[in-house]
């Protein structure tokens, strides 16, 4: 698998994902409100990481000129 360059925004998304994961490990599972907030935060983090990967996949795909495959 080829590596790709991260933009500044991508690096922030990855750092935020690391922080959210660390925070989730310290979560009080007896607090339903805290669990709901964390689920929302993790959803946002996953969406951000998927956007980074989608952009990397789009950049790695060879362009097709003339519309032919």
PyMOL CGO cylinders between C-alpha atoms (Angstrom):
from pymol import cmd
from pymol.cgo import CYLINDER

trace = [
    CYLINDER, 0.00, 0.00, 0.00, 1.41, 3.33, -1.05, 0.3, 1, 1, 1, 1, 1, 1,
    CYLINDER, 1.41, 3.33, -1.05, 1.78, 6.14, 1.46, 0.3, 1, 1, 1, 1, 1, 1,
    CYLINDER, 1.78, 6.14, 1.46, 0.37, 9.56, 0.72, 0.3, 1, 1, 1, 1, 1, 1,
    CYLINDER, 0.37, 9.56, 0.72, 1.05, 13.11, 1.83, 0.3, 1, 1, 1, 1, 1, 1,
    CYLINDER, 1.05, 13.11, 1.83, -1.20, 14.53, 4.53, 0.3, 1, 1, 1, 1, 1, 1,
    CYLINDER, -1.20, 14.53, 4.53, -2.33, 18.13, 4.28, 0.3, 1, 1, 1, 1, 1, 1,
    CYLINDER, -2.33, 18.13, 4.28, -2.36, 20.33, 7.36, 0.3, 1, 1, 1, 1, 1, 1,
    CYLINDER, -2.36, 20.33, 7.36, -6.08, 19.72, 7.71, 0.3, 1, 1, 1, 1, 1, 1,
    CYLINDER, -6.08, 19.72, 7.71, -5.56, 15.95, 7.40, 0.3, 1, 1, 1, 1, 1, 1,
    CYLINDER, -5.56, 15.95, 7.40, -2.96, 16.05, 10.17, 0.3, 1, 1, 1, 1, 1, 1,
    CYLINDER, -2.96, 16.05, 10.17, -5.43, 17.86, 12.42, 0.3, 1, 1, 1, 1, 1, 1,
    CYLINDER, -5.43, 17.86, 12.42, -8.09, 15.21, 11.69, 0.3, 1, 1, 1, 1, 1, 1,
    CYLINDER, -8.09, 15.21, 11.69, -5.65, 12.43, 12.59, 0.3, 1, 1, 1, 1, 1, 1,
    CYLINDER, -5.65, 12.43, 12.59, -4.52, 14.19, 15.77, 0.3, 1, 1, 1, 1, 1, 1,
    CYLINDER, -4.52, 14.19, 15.77, -8.16, 14.76, 16.77, 0.3, 1, 1, 1, 1, 1, 1,
    CYLINDER, -8.16, 14.76, 16.77, -8.86, 11.05, 16.20, 0.3, 1, 1, 1, 1, 1, 1,
    CYLINDER, -8.86, 11.05, 16.20, -5.97, 10.09, 18.50, 0.3, 1, 1, 1, 1, 1, 1,
    CYLINDER, -5.97, 10.09, 18.50, -7.27, 12.48, 21.17, 0.3, 1, 1, 1, 1, 1, 1,
    CYLINDER, -7.27, 12.48, 21.17, -10.84, 11.16, 20.88, 0.3, 1, 1, 1, 1, 1, 1,
    CYLINDER, -10.84, 11.16, 20.88, -9.66, 7.57, 21.15, 0.3, 1, 1, 1, 1, 1, 1,
    CYLINDER, -9.66, 7.57, 21.15, -7.63, 8.37, 24.26, 0.3, 1, 1, 1, 1, 1, 1,
    CYLINDER, -7.63, 8.37, 24.26, -10.60, 10.18, 25.80, 0.3, 1, 1, 1, 1, 1, 1,
    CYLINDER, -10.60, 10.18, 25.80, -12.90, 7.26, 25.04, 0.3, 1, 1, 1, 1, 1, 1,
    CYLINDER, -12.90, 7.26, 25.04, -10.66, 4.92, 27.04, 0.3, 1, 1, 1, 1, 1, 1,
    CYLINDER, -10.66, 4.92, 27.04, -11.19, 7.06, 30.15, 0.3, 1, 1, 1, 1, 1, 1,
    CYLINDER, -11.19, 7.06, 30.15, -14.96, 7.32, 29.67, 0.3, 1, 1, 1, 1, 1, 1,
    CYLINDER, -14.96, 7.32, 29.67, -17.26, 6.64, 32.60, 0.3, 1, 1, 1, 1, 1, 1,
    CYLINDER, -17.26, 6.64, 32.60, -19.52, 3.93, 31.17, 0.3, 1, 1, 1, 1, 1, 1,
    CYLINDER, -19.52, 3.93, 31.17, -22.10, 4.47, 33.91, 0.3, 1, 1, 1, 1, 1, 1,
    CYLINDER, -22.10, 4.47, 33.91, -22.87, 7.97, 32.55, 0.3, 1, 1, 1, 1, 1, 1,
    CYLINDER, -22.87, 7.97, 32.55, -25.29, 7.68, 29.59, 0.3, 1, 1, 1, 1, 1, 1,
    CYLINDER, -25.29, 7.68, 29.59, -24.92, 11.36, 28.66, 0.3, 1, 1, 1, 1, 1, 1,
    CYLINDER, -24.92, 11.36, 28.66, -21.13, 11.07, 28.52, 0.3, 1, 1, 1, 1, 1, 1,
    CYLINDER, -21.13, 11.07, 28.52, -21.43, 7.94, 26.40, 0.3, 1, 1, 1, 1, 1, 1,
    CYLINDER, -21.43, 7.94, 26.40, -23.79, 9.71, 23.98, 0.3, 1, 1, 1, 1, 1, 1,
    CYLINDER, -23.79, 9.71, 23.98, -21.40, 12.68, 23.66, 0.3, 1, 1, 1, 1, 1, 1,
    CYLINDER, -21.40, 12.68, 23.66, -18.49, 10.33, 23.02, 0.3, 1, 1, 1, 1, 1, 1,
    CYLINDER, -18.49, 10.33, 23.02, -20.42, 8.40, 20.37, 0.3, 1, 1, 1, 1, 1, 1,
    CYLINDER, -20.42, 8.40, 20.37, -21.13, 11.68, 18.60, 0.3, 1, 1, 1, 1, 1, 1,
    CYLINDER, -21.13, 11.68, 18.60, -17.49, 12.71, 18.86, 0.3, 1, 1, 1, 1, 1, 1,
    CYLINDER, -17.49, 12.71, 18.86, -16.30, 9.35, 17.53, 0.3, 1, 1, 1, 1, 1, 1,
    CYLINDER, -16.30, 9.35, 17.53, -18.77, 9.58, 14.64, 0.3, 1, 1, 1, 1, 1, 1,
    CYLINDER, -18.77, 9.58, 14.64, -17.32, 12.97, 13.64, 0.3, 1, 1, 1, 1, 1, 1,
    CYLINDER, -17.32, 12.97, 13.64, -13.77, 11.59, 13.95, 0.3, 1, 1, 1, 1, 1, 1,
    CYLINDER, -13.77, 11.59, 13.95, -14.56, 8.59, 11.74, 0.3, 1, 1, 1, 1, 1, 1,
    CYLINDER, -14.56, 8.59, 11.74, -16.16, 10.84, 9.12, 0.3, 1, 1, 1, 1, 1, 1,
    CYLINDER, -16.16, 10.84, 9.12, -13.02, 13.02, 9.13, 0.3, 1, 1, 1, 1, 1, 1,
    CYLINDER, -13.02, 13.02, 9.13, -10.69, 10.04, 8.74, 0.3, 1, 1, 1, 1, 1, 1,
    CYLINDER, -10.69, 10.04, 8.74, -12.82, 8.61, 5.92, 0.3, 1, 1, 1, 1, 1, 1,
    CYLINDER, -12.82, 8.61, 5.92, -12.64, 11.97, 4.13, 0.3, 1, 1, 1, 1, 1, 1,
    CYLINDER, -12.64, 11.97, 4.13, -8.84, 11.85, 4.42, 0.3, 1, 1, 1, 1, 1, 1,
    CYLINDER, -8.84, 11.85, 4.42, -8.77, 8.34, 2.97, 0.3, 1, 1, 1, 1, 1, 1,
    CYLINDER, -8.77, 8.34, 2.97, -11.25, 9.19, 0.21, 0.3, 1, 1, 1, 1, 1, 1,
    CYLINDER, -11.25, 9.19, 0.21, -9.09, 12.16, -0.82, 0.3, 1, 1, 1, 1, 1, 1,
    CYLINDER, -9.09, 12.16, -0.82, -6.00, 9.94, -0.84, 0.3, 1, 1, 1, 1, 1, 1,
    CYLINDER, -6.00, 9.94, -0.84, -7.79, 7.32, -2.97, 0.3, 1, 1, 1, 1, 1, 1,
    CYLINDER, -7.79, 7.32, -2.97, -8.97, 9.98, -5.42, 0.3, 1, 1, 1, 1, 1, 1,
    CYLINDER, -8.97, 9.98, -5.42, -5.44, 11.36, -5.72, 0.3, 1, 1, 1, 1, 1, 1,
    CYLINDER, -5.44, 11.36, -5.72, -4.02, 7.87, -6.30, 0.3, 1, 1, 1, 1, 1, 1,
    CYLINDER, -4.02, 7.87, -6.30, -6.46, 6.92, -9.07, 0.3, 1, 1, 1, 1, 1, 1,
    CYLINDER, -6.46, 6.92, -9.07, -5.05, 7.35, -12.56, 0.3, 1, 1, 1, 1, 1, 1,
    CYLINDER, -5.05, 7.35, -12.56, -6.91, 9.96, -14.56, 0.3, 1, 1, 1, 1, 1, 1,
    CYLINDER, -6.91, 9.96, -14.56, -8.76, 8.76, -17.61, 0.3, 1, 1, 1, 1, 1, 1,
    CYLINDER, -8.76, 8.76, -17.61, -8.53, 11.08, -20.58, 0.3, 1, 1, 1, 1, 1, 1,
    CYLINDER, -8.53, 11.08, -20.58, -11.24, 11.11, -23.21, 0.3, 1, 1, 1, 1, 1, 1,
    CYLINDER, -11.24, 11.11, -23.21, -13.70, 9.28, -20.96, 0.3, 1, 1, 1, 1, 1, 1,
    CYLINDER, -13.70, 9.28, -20.96, -12.43, 5.83, -21.97, 0.3, 1, 1, 1, 1, 1, 1,
    CYLINDER, -12.43, 5.83, -21.97, -11.51, 3.17, -19.47, 0.3, 1, 1, 1, 1, 1, 1,
]
cmd.load_cgo(trace, "trace")
